[in-house]
Amino acid sequence: MKNSGKDQVIAYIGLGSNLENPAEQIQSAHAAIAGLAGVEELAFSSLYHSSPMGPQDQPDYVNAVMAITTVLSAMDLLRNLQRIEHEHGRVRKGERWGARTLDLDLLVYGQQQIDLPELTVPHVGIAERAFVLYPLYEIAKELLVPGKGHIAELVKNCPLNGLKRLA
């Protein structure tokens, strides 16, 4: 990313899918995020297999976490992530924790704490979700999650709940 004179922020994005070939959805979204103007990829975790949150009558998930540096504001980044979800067939029906082709969550944005109707950062539930914490820890072992604590402590206090790293 060329230095545009704007401050760069390190951000972490959670990726999840449980429909229409989830691993391919994750890899396609990975490429789409890396290709965004104003974004440079720093790291990408392994893929992980997890049971669904909420309704259990849906397929298991594939999850990953991506680290980027960006000059985009948190809201501009969120809008880009939502556009990528839409391009991957994501339909928002207001149903929480339902099956989806793609779910992209802005997990951490620098050391900012954001509490807006459309965006909460760090992501709500980040400290209790193995499918977020373990891939995040894999690529950011020294991360201090704003208002939550050190990633190593969060992982230590979060059971795997059946989470498995895929080969």
N, C-alpha and C positions, 0 to 999 in steps of 0.2 A: 504494500500500500504506500503510495507516495505521500510524503508529509504535506498535508494540505494546510498546515498552520493551525489545525484544530487539535485539541487535546485528544489523545487516544485513551480508550478505556478497555480494560480486560473484562470480558463478559463470558458467562458460561450458559450454554443452551442445552436443555434436556430434549431428547428426541425419543418418541415412542410411537409404535404402530402395532396393531393386531389384526389388520385386514389387508387383503390383496397383496400377498407376499411381503410381510413386514420387513424382513431384512433388506429387500430391494427398495422399499419405501424409505427406510432409514438412509441407505447409501445414496439414493437420489436426492433426498433432502440435504444431506451432508454436502453434496456437490453444489446444490442451489445456494446454500448459505455461504459456502466458500467463494462463490461467484458474485456475491452481492458487492456493489460499489461501496467503498468505505469500510470493507471488512477484510481482515486477513486471518486465516486459520493459524492457530498456535498448536492445537493438539486435538486428537479425536480418540475417545476411549474404545475399548473392545465393545462388542455387542453383548448384551445380557438378555437372558430369558427370564421373564417374571410372570407370576399369576396376576390376573386383573384385580384392580381395586374395585370395590363396589360390586355390581352384579356379576355373579360367577358364571352366568350362562352366555359367556362370550369367549373367544379364543384367548390364549395366553399372548403376552406382549413381547416384543423385542425392544430393548431400550439402549441408549447410548448417551454420552455427554460430549459436547464439543466446546473447546476453548477458542475464543477469538479475541482479536484486538480490533477496535472499531472507533471511528470518528462520529458514527451515528448516535443521536440521542437515544435514550431508552425507548421512548415512544416511537421514534422512527424505526428502530430495530424491531420492536413489537409488530408494527404494521407490516414490515417486510416478512416477518415470520408467519403472520396470519395469511399473507398473500401466498406464500409457499405452501402452507397447509391447504388453502383453497385450490391451488393448482394441482395438488395431489389428491383431490376428491374429498377433502374434509368438508363435512356438512355439519354446521352447528345447529343443534335442535334444542339446546338448552338443557339437555340431559347430561347430568354429571356422571363421569366415570363409565360412559358407554363405549362400545366398540368404535374404533376410528381408523381411517387409513393413515393418518398422521397427526401427531400432537407435538407441537414445538413450544417449549416453555422457557422464558427468560428466567434463569435460576438466580444468577448473581450478575450485577452490573457495577463493576468497580467495588468501591466500599460504600456505595449509596444504599440508603433505605428509602424505598418509594412506596407510598400508600395512596393510590388513586383508585377510583372505581374500576378502571379498566386494566390496572397493572399494580401488582404487589411484588416488590423485590426486597430481600430475598423471597423466592417463591414460597407461598404458603405450604406448610407441610414438609419443606425441604429436610428438616432435621429428623423426620420419622420415616422417610421413604427410602428403603434399601435400594430400589431401582434407580434412584437419583444419587444417593450418597456414595455407593460403591464405585460406579463409573466416574463420578466426580473426583473421588479420592485417587483413583487410578492415574488421573492426569494432572492433579493439583494437590499433591500431598501436603503442601505448606499453606493451603488456603485458609484464610480467616473469613468465615461467613459472617457478614455484618449482623450484629445483634444476636447471633446464634452461637458463635464460638469457633474453635479450631476444628477443621474437618476431621482430623484424627480422633478427637474426642467424640464427635458426632457419630462417626462410623463405629467406634468402640461400643457405643450405647444403642446401636441399631441392629437388631437381629436380621439375618439374611432373608428370613421368610421365604425360603425356596428359590431365591435368586441364584442363577447360575451363569457364569461367563461362557459364551459360546466359543467354540474352537475357531 
